[in-house]
Amino acid sequence: MRTRFDAPEDEQENHILFDRLSALDIAAFVVDGVDLSPGAAIPSDGDPRIDRALQGFLFTCGPDHIRHPEPIDGSEARARYPLHGSLAGTPVKHTHMSADATLCIATVEVNLADGGHALLERRWQVDADRHQVMLEDRLTNTGAQAFPPMMMYHLNIAGRLAGNETRIVSPSFAEGARDWRFGEGESAHFCIPAHMAADGWSEVALSPLAGVGGRRLTVRFRADTLPFLQMWRCQRGAADVISIEPASHRLAKRPELHAAGELTLLEPGQTRTYALGFGVV
């Protein structure tokens, strides 16, 4: 499914390509004819679901796990939460796009790794005048047992679009900005508490992006249910990607999060809402 977010008279094509075979995530985000997605320039962890999802501009981790595989508590030793959770690679159950292609809604039925079930109701909205895209996710526990929801959103940007002047700008940093080549070596990541503004949202930007005419990519997210800003980059071999990753939980193993009381349960029938937005100006 594809939606435009430019005026008809624009010379360059601007559009979003949704992936109905993977939770209505974003397979491509094209601005002025340039796809910001990394495409094949990604590393592989050996999971074909994630290899496919990571090539796109946005994929969603969760709702039962958000990072590398870990054992499922109380189960057989071989049972594990999968890489980045159970949602990626799940086909959409139902979709609807408005006549003007500025609103797209979807429902995704998710089978959790521990045998539970959840329903994700997605609402994508495009503000063509402001060149902004908004996502609201409503997650409902449709299973018989409570589970602790975990969500993280990978917004993946082709590293080739960044230049020597590109910076990561956010009030979440004490210094206000960092070089996009943070850390040491070919790959690095960090996870820090997200600064919450008066409106309850947090913001981070990559600017300027030399490969898109020096434009600025801004990402905003609800900091009550996504209270952490995680970022990752990889320039190893043919891989060249940088990712902005709003997350529900800090970077720690599940037993540590559980012991600290940070895995709050979602009871059957209960819901939790997540939201983010992004735009290039």
N, C-alpha and C positions, 0 to 999 in steps of 0.2 A: 504494500500500500504506500502511496506517495502523496505528499501534500506540498504545495508551493507556499512560500511566505514572502513573495515579492509582488510588486505591481506588474501587470501584464506588459507594460511598456519597457520594463527593465531589459537591458541588453544581455546581461549575464544571468544564467539560470541559478535560482536559489530554491532548494527543495530539501525535504526530509523523506527518507525511505524507511518505512517501518517493517520490522521482521515479524510476520504473523506466525512463523514457526518457532520463535523464541520470545514469547511473552510480550510481543509488540514493543520490543526494544528498538533502538535506532540503528539501522545498518549503515546509513550514510547521512551526513549532514553537509550539504553543498552550499557554499557561499561564493557568489560571483564566479561560479563555474569550478570552484576548488572544493574538493571533498576534504573536510578536516579529519576524517577517520584515518587510522593508520594502515588499514588494509592488511596486506600480507607481511608488513614490516613489524611483526610481533614475535615474541618468544613462545615456545610451546611447553606446557606442562603435561602433555600426553592425553588430555581430555578433549575429545573432538567437539563437545558442546562448547567449551570455553575457547578453544581455538577459533571457532566460528564467531562466537559472541565478541571476543576481544578485537576482532578485525573491524567491528563497527564502532560508531561514535559513542553509543551508550548501551551498557548492559547492566542488568540488575542482579546483585548477589542476594541470596536469601531464599525464603524467609526463615529458614531453620539454621543457616550457617553462612558465614560471609568470607571466610579465608581458606587456608589450606585444609585438607581432610583431617578429621580428628575422629577418634572412636566414639561410638554412641554409648552413653552411660547405660550400664545394666544389660547390655546386649552381648552377643557373641563377639569374640575378639576381632573377627573379620568385618563386622558391621561398622561402617564409618559414614560420617557426614561427607558428602562429596565435595570436591573442589568448588568453592564459591556457592555452595548450597544447591537446592533442588529446583530452583525456578528456571535457570538458563536451559534452553533447549526444550521447554514446555510449550507446545502449540497453544495458540489462543482459542478459547472456546467460542467466543462471540465478539464481533466487531461491528461498529457503526461509524460512518463518517458523515459529517454534515454536508449539505449541498454545496456550501462555499468552501469546503475542505479546510476549514479553520479549527474544527473540533473533531476529535476521534476518541471514541470510548471503546473499551474492551474488557472482557472478563477472562480470567485465567484460573483454571482449577489445578491446584498444585498438590501432588502426592509427596509428603514429607518423608525424609529418609528413615524416621523412626516409626513410620506407619500412620502418622496423623495426616490431616487434610486441611487445606486452607484455600480461600478464595481471594484472588487479587482483582480488584476493580480499578482499572486505569482510565485516566482522563487526560488526554493530551490536548492542549489548546495553543493555537498560534495567533499571536498579535502581529499581523502583517505590517501595520503602520510603524510599530516600534522594533520590528525584527526580533521579537522575543518568542520563546517557546516555553510553555509551562506544563509541568506534570504533577498530577495529584494521584496518589495511590492510596486506596482504602483496603486494608488487609483484615480479613475475618477468619477466625478459627472455626472451621466447619467440621472439625473432627470431634471425637468423644473425650479426648484428654487435653489438658492445658499444655502449652509449649511456650518457650521464651522466643519471641520473634527477634530475628537479627536481619538487618537490611543494610546494604551498601550499594552505592551507584557508581559504576566506573564510567567516567566520561573520558574517552580515549582520543588523544590528539596526536596526529602525525608529527614526530619530532623534526621532520624535514621542514616544517613550516615555521619553526622557531629560529631566531637568529642570535647573534652575540649580544644584542641589546634586550632580548626578551627577559622579562622578570615575572615572578609570581608575586602578585600584590594582594594583600589581605590584612585587615585589622586583627586577624588571628595571630599574626607574627608580631612579636614585641618590636622588631625593627621595621615593620611595615611592609617589607618586600624582601624577596630572595631571588638569587639567580635561578633560572630554570634547571640548570645543571647542578642541583644540590647534591650533597653527599660526595662520596668518593667512589671511584671505579666506574664500571660500565653500567651498574644498576644500583639504585638506592631507593629508599622509601622513608616516610615519617608519618606519624599519626599524633595530632595534637588536639587539645580542646578547641572547639570552634567558638569564635567570638560571636555572641548574640547581640544584635542591635536592638533598638527600642521596639522595633516591629516584630521581634521574635525570629528574624532571619539572619543568616550569616552569608558572607560574600567572599569570593576569591576570583582573581582575574589573571589571565596570561596576556601580557602586552609589552611591546607591540609584536604582532605575529607577521614576520617579514614575508612569509609565503602567501599571506592574504592581504597584501597591500598595506601592511603596518596596522591592521585593525586590532581591536581588543576583544577577546573572548571573556565574558563575565558569567560566572555561575553563582546562583543564589540558592539557598536551601533552608528549610525549617530546622532551626537548631534545637527545638525541644525534643523531637524524635530522631534527629540526626545531629547529635551534639559533638561529633568529632570530624575534623578535616584530615583525611589521609591523602597522601600523594605518593605516586610511584613513577619512576622513569626507568627505561631500559634502552641502552645504546650498545647492544652486544651482538656482534656478527651482523646479520641482515636486519636485526630488530632496531627500530627507532621510534619510540613511543613515549609519551608522557601522559599520565592519567590523574585527573582530579576525582577524589573518591569520598564524598560525604558518607559518613558511617554512623551506625547506631551504637557501636561499642568500640572501646579502645583496643589497641593492639595487644592482645593477651590470649592465652589458651582458655578454652571453655572451663576447665576446673577452677582456674584462678578467678574468672569472672563470676562463676557460681559461688565460690567461697566469699567473695566480696559483696554478694547480694546484688550484682549488676545484671543478672539474667532474670528480669521480671517476667512473670507468666502472663500469657494471654489465655483466658479461660474460654471454653467452648461458647460460641456465639458472640464473643467480644470482638471489637475492632480496634485498629490503630491506623492512624493516617500519617503519610509522609508526603513531602512536596519539595519540588525544586524547579528552578527555571534557568534558562541560559539564553545568551544572545551574542551576536557579533556586531559591533559598531565601529 
